[in-house]
Amino acid sequence: MHAQPLTIAEFDLIEETLLKYGDDHSVLNVAELDGYFTALVSSPTQVDIAEWFPAIWGGQNPAWESAEEAGAFLDLCVRHLNTLAAQLVGDAQGFKARFDEKEHQGQSVTLAEEWCFGYIRGAAIGNWPPLPAELATQFEKISWCAEQDNFELPADLDVPAHQQRVGEIEPAARTLHDYWLSKR
């Protein structure tokens, strides 16, 4: 399994490609793709590339400018997917989700909504069965965040409470990954 982490330039290329070919039904940024891949590598069973790759684009692959462009994008996706899988198995405590950051009233605020939306999308593609109650609460920490729309943060946002909830997402993702890993 090739798990060489992507460089900043490679993440930028992924972002550009997602924006170039994406639409309202597709993954639109690296944060969402990272959440999507995290759920895929955490799934109870392996999800075939023939299922997960078109799902990035809302179900149908784009009309690529060239086979080389498609191949390069796919290679970067597989590398990132493998990096996440290796990290969650080998160094789960070192796992860091690619959340967004935004300035809000002079403070840097971590936003996880796009990542969580991608995670929910990945769990759906992975066809996750129902979770036991204690793990369902972990999943709810992620799904709640995916339901938030923080493109425009409210002026009265309770930043400490928001950041606390965001801080619960990575541990929840690790717990869910460990659970499904133990069931494989």
Phi, psi and omega in degrees: 000122181275117185231042177283118182303148179286152176274169176301318180297323179290321174297321177298320178295320176299312181301315179299319181292319178298318179290323181295316187253354184282163174215193184296345183255002186246169172291132187246352179206170184295324179298314179295319179295322178297317177295318178302310181293325178299317177294321180298315181286347178263357185296154179295334176225159179291135179261127183291145179302328178295341176265312188282329183291309178298331180294336174302325186260017179083014175117343181224130180298148180288170174274088184297148176293328179203160176295328179295319179297315179298315181296319180295317179295315179299318178300317179296319179298313181296319177300316181292318177302313180293324177297315178298316180299313181296319181294315182292332177275317187268333183208060185302325180292338177273357180298128177231118176289151180269072177284161176271159174237145180214144174280133178218113179050048176080004179241147172277127182240130176277128179247128183245003187301313181296317179300314181295322177299318176297321179298315179297320177298316179294321177296324178292317179294325177285354178053052182296132174285171178302146180263152171300155187309314183295327178276334176298325178293327176293317179296323179297330177297328179275314184293325177302314182295324180295337181276350181279149177239094183251036174296324174238107182289137179294146181301328183264022180304128174279090187301313180300319179293319178298313181294327177296316179295319177297322179295344179272350187286311180300314176300324178296316180297319178297317180298316180294319177299313181298321180298307183293325177300320180291342182265350182285000000 
